[in-house]
Amino acid sequence: MKNGKSGGVLDRLDNQGATSFYWYLSLLATVGGFLFGYDTADIGSALPFIPYKLSSFAEGYLVAGASIGAAVGAIAAGPLTDRFGRKSLLIIDAAIFAVGAILSAFAVNVEMLLAARTLIGLAIGADSAIATAYICEFAPRDRRGSLSIIQQWMITVGILVSFLVAIIVLRAAPGAAGTVGWRLMLGLGAVPALIGLALRARMPESPRWLMLNGRYGDTRKALGILGMEVTDEEVKATAEQLKEEERRRENVSNWTPGVRRALIVVCVFFIFQQITGINIPFYYGPKLMAGLLQGPHSDAVNSAVAGVQVTAILGAVNVVATFFAFRYIDKLGRRPLALAAYAGMAVFILLAAAGVAFLAGVPQIVVVMIGFALFITCFAIGVGGTGWLIQGEVFPTAVRGRAAAIGASVDWVANFALIQVFPASQQAIGLAGVMVCFAGLSVLAIVFIARFLPETKGLSVEEVIGLFERQAAGKPGTG
Ligand code: BGC
């Protein structure tokens, strides 16, 4: 697609400057990322105050149900977005997020709350399947990394905001935590969802998806919104070329060896992203820290606030560190950031493990916090956003929705599995033992990335899949 007339319009799109509108559009595409962070973290703070009698199934489902719902939502979104477009699905997701949050706030019994959380889970998953695919389909090639990292940034901001909301709500009206407080924490997610719903209706559909579906007039309009004046003929010529590429691929199968290879790389990257332990400090942080911080006279609200406050510090570190991913992902590339990040994660989780195993009292809290903070910093720089970026950029347009959705779904299943096995593993080998396992898994991740993740910075999305095809055919020089 790079040569001659063929890539004409797309070549120009790939080489556009990223105007403020591009940043705005990426922000809009990642409102779901904010809610992904907010809605996965808010339940940890709200849970102790939900007044219903919760069976252990209901309690487990409230915490982990969003992850399982997300796995299902992601898989469902794949074929739908390839068929109906990226924008339509992003709009529907925002609506589901809003309904889920409002139903949680007004839940009259456990069943209604579980149903609302299921809806939220579905929306989180569907949105996580599509957001970076949408961004990668309009982003200029040398800014695709930074524009996609906004998804990760929004996730981290969502996590932090959920902790801050919990602190404000619990401090402002500690007595109302069990009545209005928890409802507010869960219900406030409706605000960004409604804003997203209103604004997403006016975003342009993905030009690559429109072209592939023969909607040339709409492509011209979408490109116009993206700041490119083109004629119908130019669009048609590029679209023919794009379709030709896809047809050639379909002759073999849509799922060529290169696509399958890319899918395996994305899925394994996502499995490592989860099983190396990032969500332990976030999901279990308030509880673990509340335990460490609990004094003889602290009541439920006070120790919950203390736990959430400490976790919020880690949430803030996560937001700040993501800036470095944003800044360097297109300059240094995906591979060096991911390799260095996993090396750092292995070192710092061991530091935190040493704190847990050999220290007590204040020194223990300090060392554990420093270890966790640096571990999270490394994850934020090279692992979190890199996963969501490659999920959006490595597949061809015709199957991008489905393939990205499978990747997202694998991420959520791994997320769920880790939440499920963590308590039992902690009992069996202790917190420090589990942390040592995370370090070992980070080292394995380094081996995997060094061997299988090619560098994709600066390439067009069409060139990226070519890279995987060549690797799948055993051709060298693909870096
Ligand atoms: C992961 C989430 C995690 C978040 C933390 C994301 O990339 O997919 O599971 O909670 O990063 O920042």
Boltz pocket constraint, residues with backbone or C-beta under 6 A from the ligand:
constraints:
  - pocket:
      binder: B
      contacts: [[A, 152], [A, 155], [A, 156], [A, 273], [A, 278], [A, 279], [A, 282], [A, 318], [A, 383], [A, 384], [A, 385], [A, 387], [A, 411], [A, 415]]
      max_distance: 6.0
